[in-house]
Amino acid sequence: MGIKQFIFGEGEGYDYGALCMPSLPWKKNRQPMRFYPLEEPLPLLLSLVMGLQHAFAMVGGLITPPYVVAKFAIDSFPFAKVDLQQYFIVAALITSGICTIINVVKVEIPFTKKIFGKRLYIGSGLLSVMGTSFTFLPIYEIAIASMKADGISGEAAFGKMLGTSMVCAILEIFFSLMPGKYIRKVFPPVVCAVSVTLIGIALTGTGMKYWGGGVVCAEMGWKEHVQVRDSVGFGMPVSNVPSPICSGSAKVALPYGSTEYIALGFSVLAFLVVIELFGSTFMKNCNVILALLFGYFVAGVSNYEGLPYVDTSKIEDAPA
């Protein structure tokens, strides 16, 4: 394989002239979408684009749960343990990277052929990212808060929750060793279909939280309500209606659900629709990263009463 084939690929499936040609929704002879078989090696260019797209889409959901647990569950106001927050985020990224590599490579477990009569693997062999989940947030927050009320430190409480999670993982290992016919009896198609549907619905809710100003901001909103602030809040309600100030956009701090945040998110959605209607086949395959970059561009050229949405001070102050 030459350098050109390694970078751009070869064959009709990698005709970049046709792949990059914009499409018109009313034309009948539109360029069909390109689907790649499981074992087909992707060229370097497509691998970089698709990998960067996946990283952009999942990095926010990967670092937010450990950040919330470290800042709001383990630590407390005035949130002085910045090193702990950084440690949690870095640990989540490193662990996710290692587990993702193992999952994609699909490592065979030695001697399983002799013991179980079939080869068993660690990992699925599919391009899926292993990482944290928002599902753990309410459980961890409630459990850590309960243990802190009993006099246990936040760090020790988090360690107990990690140990509990490791013990619960044994059940999943047991399910993974069960024959497929028994698993299908325990999880029939109707159960799997409902579960997948509920996951999609839950992700829609998470997306709306990001859209309104951020997941952390949205999760803290109800805690500032006048009826519960003394129990779970910070004792500083803005009003009787939960509306925390979202300060994740450089120097701009606006209430959750502000028009500016909604409009910025809508620009990403509108650009996605434009790509789906008029974009080329290549653009449609990498529509997520293009839409995210477009939203970042809009935020970069915009400001709120002279204050920027994108903070570049750390880049400007970085040593040469």
C-alpha positions as CSV (number, residue, x, y, z in Angstrom):
1,M,0.0,0.0,0.0
2,G,1.4,3.4,-1.1
3,I,1.3,6.6,0.9
4,K,-1.5,8.0,-1.1
5,Q,-3.7,4.9,-0.5
6,F,-2.7,4.9,3.2
7,I,-3.9,8.5,3.6
8,F,-6.8,8.8,1.2
9,G,-7.8,5.2,0.5
10,E,-8.4,3.5,-2.9
11,G,-11.3,2.4,-5.0
12,E,-14.7,3.9,-6.0
13,G,-15.6,4.3,-2.3
14,Y,-13.0,6.9,-1.9
15,D,-13.8,9.1,-4.9
16,Y,-13.5,12.4,-3.0
17,G,-14.7,14.4,-6.0
18,A,-18.1,12.7,-5.7
19,L,-18.0,12.4,-1.9
20,C,-17.5,16.2,-1.6
21,M,-20.0,17.3,-4.2
22,P,-23.0,19.1,-2.6
23,S,-26.3,17.4,-3.1
24,L,-29.8,18.9,-3.9
25,P,-32.7,17.3,-2.1
26,W,-35.0,17.5,-5.2
27,K,-32.5,15.6,-7.4
28,K,-33.3,11.9,-8.1
29,N,-29.7,10.8,-8.8
30,R,-28.2,11.8,-5.5
31,Q,-24.9,10.3,-4.3
32,P,-25.7,7.4,-1.9
33,M,-24.2,7.3,1.5
34,R,-21.0,5.3,1.9
35,F,-21.1,2.5,4.5
36,Y,-17.9,0.7,5.5
37,P,-17.8,-3.0,6.4
38,L,-16.7,-4.0,9.9
39,E,-13.2,-5.2,8.9
40,E,-12.5,-2.6,6.2
41,P,-9.3,-0.6,7.1
42,L,-10.1,3.1,6.9
43,P,-7.6,5.5,5.4
44,L,-5.8,7.9,7.7
45,L,-7.8,11.0,6.6
46,L,-11.2,9.5,7.4
47,S,-9.9,7.9,10.6
48,L,-8.7,11.3,11.9
49,V,-12.0,13.1,10.9
50,M,-14.3,10.4,12.3
51,G,-12.1,10.0,15.5
52,L,-12.0,13.8,16.1
53,Q,-15.8,14.0,15.5
54,H,-16.4,11.2,18.1
55,A,-14.1,12.9,20.6
56,F,-15.8,16.2,20.2
57,A,-19.2,14.6,20.7
58,M,-18.3,12.5,23.8
59,V,-15.7,14.5,25.7
60,G,-18.3,16.7,27.4
61,G,-20.3,13.8,28.7
62,L,-17.1,12.0,29.7
63,I,-15.7,14.7,32.0
64,T,-18.9,16.2,33.4
65,P,-20.0,13.3,35.8
66,P,-16.6,13.1,37.6
67,Y,-16.5,16.9,37.7
68,V,-19.9,17.1,39.3
69,V,-19.1,14.4,41.8
70,A,-15.8,16.0,42.8
71,K,-17.1,19.5,43.1
72,F,-20.6,19.2,44.4
73,A,-20.7,15.8,46.1
74,I,-17.3,15.3,47.7
75,D,-16.4,19.0,48.0
76,S,-18.7,21.7,49.2
77,F,-19.0,25.5,49.0
78,P,-16.7,27.4,48.4
79,F,-15.4,24.6,46.2
80,A,-11.7,25.0,47.1
81,K,-10.5,21.5,46.1
82,V,-9.6,22.4,42.5
83,D,-6.8,19.8,42.5
84,L,-9.4,17.1,43.3
85,Q,-11.6,18.2,40.4
86,Q,-8.6,18.1,38.0
87,Y,-7.6,14.7,39.3
88,F,-11.1,13.3,38.7
89,I,-11.3,14.6,35.2
90,V,-7.8,13.4,34.2
91,A,-8.5,10.0,35.8
92,A,-11.7,9.7,33.8
93,L,-10.0,10.5,30.5
94,I,-7.1,8.1,31.1
95,T,-9.4,5.3,32.3
96,S,-11.7,5.9,29.3
97,G,-8.8,5.7,26.9
98,I,-7.4,2.5,28.3
99,C,-10.8,0.8,28.5
100,T,-11.8,2.0,25.0
101,I,-8.6,0.5,23.5
102,I,-9.2,-2.8,25.2
103,N,-12.9,-2.8,24.0
104,V,-12.0,-2.0,20.4
105,V,-9.0,-4.4,20.2
106,K,-11.1,-7.3,21.8
107,V,-8.5,-9.1,23.9
108,E,-8.9,-12.8,24.1
109,I,-8.9,-14.4,27.6
110,P,-6.4,-17.2,27.8
111,F,-7.5,-20.8,28.4
112,T,-11.2,-20.0,28.0
113,K,-11.4,-22.5,25.1
114,K,-10.5,-25.4,27.4
115,I,-12.6,-24.3,30.3
116,F,-15.8,-23.1,28.7
117,G,-15.5,-24.8,25.3
118,K,-15.4,-21.5,23.5
119,R,-13.2,-18.4,23.3
120,L,-14.1,-15.5,25.5
121,Y,-13.0,-12.0,25.0
122,I,-12.7,-8.7,26.9
123,G,-14.2,-6.1,24.7
124,S,-16.7,-6.1,21.8
125,G,-14.4,-5.3,18.9
126,L,-16.7,-2.4,17.9
127,L,-15.9,1.3,17.8
128,S,-17.6,2.3,21.0
129,V,-16.2,4.5,23.8
130,M,-16.0,3.3,27.3
131,G,-16.5,6.0,29.9
132,T,-18.6,7.5,32.7
133,S,-22.3,8.0,32.6
134,F,-24.8,10.5,34.0
135,T,-26.8,7.6,35.3
136,F,-24.5,7.3,38.3
137,L,-24.8,11.0,39.3
138,P,-28.0,10.9,41.4
139,I,-26.9,7.6,43.1
140,Y,-23.5,8.9,44.0
141,E,-24.7,12.3,45.1
142,I,-27.3,10.9,47.5
143,A,-25.1,8.1,48.8
144,I,-22.1,10.4,49.4
145,A,-24.2,13.1,51.0
146,S,-25.7,10.5,53.4
147,M,-22.3,9.2,54.4
148,K,-21.0,12.7,54.9
149,A,-23.9,13.4,57.2
150,D,-22.7,10.4,59.3
151,G,-19.3,11.9,59.7
152,I,-17.4,10.2,56.8
153,S,-15.2,12.4,54.7
154,G,-16.2,13.0,51.1
155,E,-13.1,11.2,49.7
156,A,-13.8,8.1,51.9
157,A,-17.4,8.1,50.9
158,F,-16.4,8.2,47.2
159,G,-14.0,5.3,47.8
160,K,-16.9,3.2,49.3
161,M,-19.0,4.0,46.3
162,L,-16.2,2.8,44.0
163,G,-15.9,-0.4,45.9
164,T,-19.7,-0.9,45.7
165,S,-19.6,-0.4,41.9
166,M,-16.8,-2.9,41.5
167,V,-18.8,-5.5,43.5
168,C,-21.9,-4.8,41.3
169,A,-19.8,-5.2,38.2
170,I,-19.5,-9.0,39.1
171,L,-23.2,-9.4,38.1
172,E,-22.5,-8.0,34.7
173,I,-19.5,-10.3,34.3
174,F,-21.8,-13.2,35.2
175,F,-24.3,-12.1,32.5
176,S,-21.4,-11.9,29.9
177,L,-20.5,-15.6,30.5
178,M,-24.1,-16.8,30.1
179,P,-25.0,-18.5,26.7
180,G,-26.9,-16.3,24.3
181,K,-30.1,-18.3,24.4
182,Y,-30.4,-17.8,28.2
183,I,-29.6,-14.0,27.9
184,R,-32.4,-13.7,25.2
185,K,-34.8,-15.3,27.7
186,V,-33.9,-12.8,30.4
187,F,-33.8,-9.9,28.0
188,P,-36.3,-10.5,25.3
189,P,-36.6,-8.1,22.3
190,V,-39.4,-6.1,24.0
191,V,-37.2,-5.4,27.0
192,C,-34.2,-4.4,24.8
193,A,-36.4,-2.2,22.6
194,V,-37.9,-0.4,25.6
195,S,-34.4,0.0,27.2
196,V,-32.9,1.5,24.0
197,T,-35.8,3.8,23.6
198,L,-35.5,5.1,27.2
199,I,-31.7,5.6,26.6
200,G,-32.6,7.8,23.6
201,I,-35.1,9.7,25.7
202,A,-32.6,10.2,28.5
203,L,-30.0,11.5,26.1
204,T,-32.5,13.9,24.7
205,G,-32.9,15.4,28.2
206,T,-29.2,15.6,28.6
207,G,-28.9,17.4,25.3
208,M,-31.5,19.9,26.4
209,K,-29.6,20.6,29.6
210,Y,-26.5,21.3,27.5
211,W,-28.6,23.5,25.2
212,G,-29.9,25.7,28.1
213,G,-26.4,26.5,29.5
214,G,-24.9,23.2,30.7
215,V,-25.6,20.0,32.6
216,V,-24.0,21.2,35.8
217,C,-26.1,24.4,35.7
218,A,-29.3,22.5,35.0
219,E,-28.6,19.9,37.7
220,M,-28.1,22.6,40.3
221,G,-31.2,24.5,39.3
222,W,-33.7,22.7,41.5
223,K,-31.4,22.9,44.5
224,E,-31.8,26.7,44.5
225,H,-35.5,26.5,44.9
226,V,-36.8,28.3,48.1
227,Q,-38.4,25.1,49.4
228,V,-35.3,22.9,49.3
229,R,-32.3,25.2,49.4
230,D,-31.8,24.7,53.2
231,S,-31.6,20.9,52.7
232,V,-29.7,20.4,49.5
233,G,-28.9,23.9,48.2
234,F,-26.4,26.6,49.0
235,G,-28.7,28.9,50.8
236,M,-28.5,31.6,48.1
237,P,-31.6,31.4,46.0
238,V,-32.1,33.8,43.1
239,S,-35.8,33.5,43.2
240,N,-38.6,31.0,43.9
241,V,-38.1,29.7,40.4
242,P,-35.0,27.6,39.9
243,S,-32.8,29.7,37.6
244,P,-29.1,29.3,38.4
245,I,-26.4,31.4,36.7
246,C,-24.4,29.5,34.2
247,S,-20.8,30.7,34.1
248,G,-19.3,28.2,31.7
249,S,-18.9,30.6,28.8
250,A,-15.8,32.5,29.4
251,K,-16.7,35.8,31.1
252,V,-20.4,35.6,30.2
253,A,-22.7,34.5,33.1
254,L,-26.4,34.2,32.2
255,P,-29.4,32.4,33.8
256,Y,-30.1,28.8,32.7
257,G,-32.3,28.8,29.6
258,S,-31.3,32.3,28.5
259,T,-32.2,33.3,24.9
260,E,-28.5,33.7,24.1
261,Y,-27.7,30.0,25.0
262,I,-30.8,28.8,23.2
263,A,-29.9,30.8,20.1
264,L,-26.3,29.5,20.1
265,G,-27.5,25.9,20.4
266,F,-30.1,26.5,17.6
267,S,-27.3,27.7,15.3
268,V,-25.7,24.2,15.6
269,L,-29.1,22.5,15.0
270,A,-29.8,24.7,12.0
271,F,-26.4,24.0,10.5
272,L,-27.0,20.2,10.9
273,V,-30.3,20.5,9.0
274,V,-28.5,22.4,6.2
275,I,-25.8,19.7,6.0
276,E,-28.5,17.0,5.8
277,L,-30.3,18.8,3.0
278,F,-27.5,20.2,0.9
279,G,-24.3,18.7,2.2
280,S,-22.1,16.2,0.3
281,T,-21.8,12.6,1.3
282,F,-18.5,13.3,3.1
283,M,-20.1,16.2,5.0
284,K,-23.0,14.1,6.1
285,N,-20.6,11.5,7.5
286,C,-18.8,14.1,9.6
287,N,-21.8,16.4,10.3
288,V,-21.3,16.4,14.0
289,I,-17.8,17.8,14.0
290,L,-18.8,20.4,11.4
291,A,-21.8,21.5,13.4
292,L,-19.8,21.7,16.6
293,L,-17.1,23.8,14.9
294,F,-19.7,26.0,13.4
295,G,-21.3,26.6,16.8
296,Y,-17.8,27.3,18.3
297,F,-17.2,29.8,15.4
298,V,-20.5,31.6,16.1
299,A,-19.6,31.8,19.8
300,G,-16.1,33.0,19.0
301,V,-17.3,35.9,16.8
302,S,-20.2,36.8,19.2
303,N,-20.2,38.7,22.5
304,Y,-22.7,39.6,25.2
305,E,-22.5,43.3,26.0
306,G,-18.8,43.3,25.1
307,L,-18.0,40.2,27.0
308,P,-16.7,37.2,25.0
309,Y,-18.4,33.7,25.0
310,V,-15.0,32.1,24.3
311,D,-12.1,32.8,26.6
312,T,-8.7,32.8,24.9
313,S,-6.7,34.3,27.8
314,K,-5.2,31.0,28.8
315,I,-4.0,30.4,25.2
316,E,-2.6,33.9,25.0
317,D,-0.9,33.6,28.4
318,A,0.6,30.2,27.7
319,P,4.4,30.1,27.6
320,A,5.9,30.0,24.1
